[in-house]
Amino acid sequence: MQAIEALFEKIDNKDLALLFVRLGLAITILFHGYHKLTHGVGHLQEDLIALGIPGVIAYLAYLGEIVAPIMLLIGLFSRAASAFIIGTCIFIFMVRWGNGTFMISPKTGGLVIAEAYLYLSSALCIFFAGSGKYAIKKD
């Protein structure tokens, strides 16, 4: 038992953990941003207009899905970047609420938008803990 505890003490590196959280969150969200860059935000605009929200707001997706993840990748203003991602996740929850996406998937047994919950929890970790020391600008 002492050997396991000694091992855990040696690998205890919160800064490295924060780096992995930042990189994992940034890389996965960048794929969504890339899709919006190559295909546009027209589908998102349609969803927003159907909810009575101005379609121009869809362009904020570029901020939350391209700019903020790049900031996280390099570790520049990570808390601000995570705040944009938190806002994006909350917006996703609000927009998708009416479509029943908080329901359980019959195929997997998990939440239909579990991915957004993971993004939100990762962004919250960065928001409260900061970037860690492996960043251009530690915050």
N, C-alpha and C positions, 0 to 999 in steps of 0.2 A: 504494500500500500504506500509506503514511503517513497518507493521508486516512482510510482505514478505521480504522486504529489510533486516530487522533484522535477519530473519531466514537465508537468504543467507549469511550474514556476519558471522553467527555462524558456518555454514557448509563449509566455504571457507577454504579448506585444500589442497593446491597444492601438498604437499608431498604424501598425501593419493591418490590423483588423479594419480600421477605418479606411485605409487605402483600398482594401478589397471591396468594402461596401460601396465606396465611391466609384470604383472602376466597374463593378458589376451593374450598378444602377445606371451609370452613364452609358455604357455600351448597349445595354438592352433598350434603353429609351431612344438612343440615337437611331436604332433601326426604324422606330416609328417616325422619327423626324425625317429620315432619308426617304421613307415612303411618301411622306407629305411633300418633300421637295420634288420628287420625281413624278408624282401623280396629282399634286395640288391638294387643296383643302375643300374642294367643291362638295364632297360628300358630307363633310363636317358642317359646312355652311347650310346645306339642306336640312340637316338635323336641327341645327340651331333655329333656323327660320320657322320650322315646323313647331318649335316650342315657343315661338314669339320672341326669340332673342336675335338681335341684329347679326346677320351673317358675317359682318366684318370682324367680329370677335374671333372667328376661326383662325385668323392670322396670328393670334397670340400663341397658337400651338407651336409655331416656329420658335418662339422664345422658350417655351417649356420643354420642347423636344429636340432642339438643336443647340441653341445658345447655352442653356443651363447645363446640359450634359457635357458640352465641351469644357465649360468652366470647372465641372467636377473632375473631368479627366486630368486636367492639368493642376487642379488644386488651387484655383483662383476664385476668391470670394465664395467658398463652398457653401457657407450658410445661406447666402443670398440665392445661390443657384438651387439649393435644396428647397428654399421657400417658394421659388417659381415652380418647382416640380410638385411640391405639396399643393399649391394652388391648382395646377393642372389636374392632379388626382381628384381633388375635391370637385372640380368642374366636371370631370368624367362621371363621378358619382351622381352629380346633380342632373346632368344631361341624360345619362343612361337609366336613371331611376324609373322613369315611366316605361321603359322598354322591358322591364322585368329582369334586368341583369343582376339583381341581387338574389336571384333565385339559384337554387341548386341545379347543377348540370346533371341530367339523367345519364350522360355518358361517363362522367368521372366521379360524381358524388360530391364534387367540390363546388365552390362558388363560381359562377359564370365569369365574374371579373376578379378572380383571385389575384391575377397578375397585377392589377391596379392596387390592391391592398398591399402586396409585396413592395411595389414601388413607393407607396405612401409610407410604409414602416421603415424602409431604408432611408428615405429622404428625412424622416423624422429623426432617425439616429444621427445623421449628419448635421441636421439643424441644431440639435441639442449638444452633440459632442464636438462639433467642429470638424475640420479637415484632417487633423492629425499632423504629425511632423513631415510626412512625405507629401509635400505640396509646395507649389511655388510661393504661395502666401498662406502661412498657417493661420487659421482663425479658430 
